[in-house]
Amino acid sequence: MGEVVPFKKPAGKAKNKKGKVLGMCEHGFHRWKICKDKQFDSQEGKLVTVYRCERCGKQKVMAH
């Protein structure tokens, strides 16, 4: 019989140079969470909702 070759487990999520996790966000599938730090936009005078991605930290703002 031949020798048994142990297989390595695949490494975790790869990170880019800035330390951000690659994966779903790279393809546009962010995990948005409401950030309650800033709720009022002083330039337009409207209430805004700030969403921040839990994985990569990208932000998007939606005015009401």
C-alpha positions as protocol buffer text, in pm:
chain_id: "A"
residue {
  index: 1
  type: MET
  ca { x: 0 y: 0 z: 0 }
}
residue {
  index: 2
  type: GLY
  ca { x: 103 y: 358 z: -57 }
}
residue {
  index: 3
  type: GLU
  ca { x: 153 y: 631 z: 199 }
}
residue {
  index: 4
  type: VAL
  ca { x: -143 y: 832 z: 324 }
}
residue {
  index: 5
  type: VAL
  ca { x: -105 y: 1200 z: 230 }
}
residue {
  index: 6
  type: PRO
  ca { x: -265 y: 1443 z: 476 }
}
residue {
  index: 7
  type: PHE
  ca { x: -465 y: 1723 z: 315 }
}
residue {
  index: 8
  type: LYS
  ca { x: -441 y: 2078 z: 449 }
}
residue {
  index: 9
  type: LYS
  ca { x: -754 y: 2266 z: 548 }
}
residue {
  index: 10
  type: PRO
  ca { x: -816 y: 2568 z: 327 }
}
residue {
  index: 11
  type: ALA
  ca { x: -701 y: 2896 z: 481 }
}
residue {
  index: 12
  type: GLY
  ca { x: -955 y: 3146 z: 610 }
}
residue {
  index: 13
  type: LYS
  ca { x: -1070 y: 3446 z: 410 }
}
residue {
  index: 14
  type: ALA
  ca { x: -788 y: 3617 z: 227 }
}
residue {
  index: 15
  type: LYS
  ca { x: -715 y: 3978 z: 316 }
}
residue {
  index: 16
  type: ASN
  ca { x: -604 y: 4254 z: 85 }
}
residue {
  index: 17
  type: LYS
  ca { x: -314 y: 4493 z: 150 }
}
residue {
  index: 18
  type: LYS
  ca { x: -520 y: 4721 z: 376 }
}
residue {
  index: 19
  type: GLY
  ca { x: -629 y: 4429 z: 594 }
}
residue {
  index: 20
  type: LYS
  ca { x: -987 y: 4426 z: 471 }
}
residue {
  index: 21
  type: VAL
  ca { x: -1152 y: 4090 z: 422 }
}
residue {
  index: 22
  type: LEU
  ca { x: -1222 y: 4000 z: 61 }
}
residue {
  index: 23
  type: GLY
  ca { x: -1519 y: 3795 z: -43 }
}
residue {
  index: 24
  type: MET
  ca { x: -1882 y: 3892 z: -67 }
}
residue {
  index: 25
  type: CYS
  ca { x: -1818 y: 4268 z: -50 }
}
residue {
  index: 26
  type: GLU
  ca { x: -1576 y: 4242 z: -339 }
}
residue {
  index: 27
  type: HIS
  ca { x: -1868 y: 4131 z: -556 }
}
residue {
  index: 28
  type: GLY
  ca { x: -2115 y: 4392 z: -429 }
}
residue {
  index: 29
  type: PHE
  ca { x: -2288 y: 4187 z: -157 }
}
residue {
  index: 30
  type: HIS
  ca { x: -2239 y: 4404 z: 148 }
}
residue {
  index: 31
  type: ARG
  ca { x: -2380 y: 4346 z: 496 }
}
residue {
  index: 32
  type: TRP
  ca { x: -2536 y: 4687 z: 568 }
}
residue {
  index: 33
  type: LYS
  ca { x: -2598 y: 4799 z: 925 }
}
residue {
  index: 34
  type: ILE
  ca { x: -2747 y: 5133 z: 1033 }
}
residue {
  index: 35
  type: CYS
  ca { x: -2489 y: 5366 z: 1188 }
}
residue {
  index: 36
  type: LYS
  ca { x: -2658 y: 5607 z: 1432 }
}
residue {
  index: 37
  type: ASP
  ca { x: -2363 y: 5846 z: 1476 }
}
residue {
  index: 38
  type: LYS
  ca { x: -2477 y: 6095 z: 1211 }
}
residue {
  index: 39
  type: GLN
  ca { x: -2849 y: 6133 z: 1141 }
}
residue {
  index: 40
  type: PHE
  ca { x: -2879 y: 6492 z: 1016 }
}
residue {
  index: 41
  type: ASP
  ca { x: -2720 y: 6645 z: 707 }
}
residue {
  index: 42
  type: SER
  ca { x: -2656 y: 7013 z: 770 }
}
residue {
  index: 43
  type: GLN
  ca { x: -2600 y: 7110 z: 406 }
}
residue {
  index: 44
  type: GLU
  ca { x: -2936 y: 6991 z: 275 }
}
residue {
  index: 45
  type: GLY
  ca { x: -3128 y: 7012 z: 602 }
}
residue {
  index: 46
  type: LYS
  ca { x: -3268 y: 6660 z: 573 }
}
residue {
  index: 47
  type: LEU
  ca { x: -3269 y: 6357 z: 793 }
}
residue {
  index: 48
  type: VAL
  ca { x: -3038 y: 6094 z: 655 }
}
residue {
  index: 49
  type: THR
  ca { x: -2972 y: 5729 z: 730 }
}
residue {
  index: 50
  type: VAL
  ca { x: -2609 y: 5623 z: 723 }
}
residue {
  index: 51
  type: TYR
  ca { x: -2544 y: 5258 z: 644 }
}
residue {
  index: 52
  type: ARG
  ca { x: -2201 y: 5101 z: 709 }
}
residue {
  index: 53
  type: CYS
  ca { x: -2094 y: 4757 z: 588 }
}
residue {
  index: 54
  type: GLU
  ca { x: -1997 y: 4533 z: 880 }
}
residue {
  index: 55
  type: ARG
  ca { x: -1732 y: 4351 z: 676 }
}
residue {
  index: 56
  type: CYS
  ca { x: -1547 y: 4617 z: 477 }
}
residue {
  index: 57
  type: GLY
  ca { x: -1651 y: 4947 z: 636 }
}
residue {
  index: 58
  type: LYS
  ca { x: -1792 y: 5108 z: 320 }
}
residue {
  index: 59
  type: GLN
  ca { x: -2063 y: 5369 z: 383 }
}
residue {
  index: 60
  type: LYS
  ca { x: -2376 y: 5472 z: 195 }
}
residue {
  index: 61
  type: VAL
  ca { x: -2614 y: 5754 z: 281 }
}
residue {
  index: 62
  type: MET
  ca { x: -2984 y: 5765 z: 202 }
}
residue {
  index: 63
  type: ALA
  ca { x: -3188 y: 6087 z: 245 }
}
residue {
  index: 64
  type: HIS
  ca { x: -3552 y: 6081 z: 350 }
}
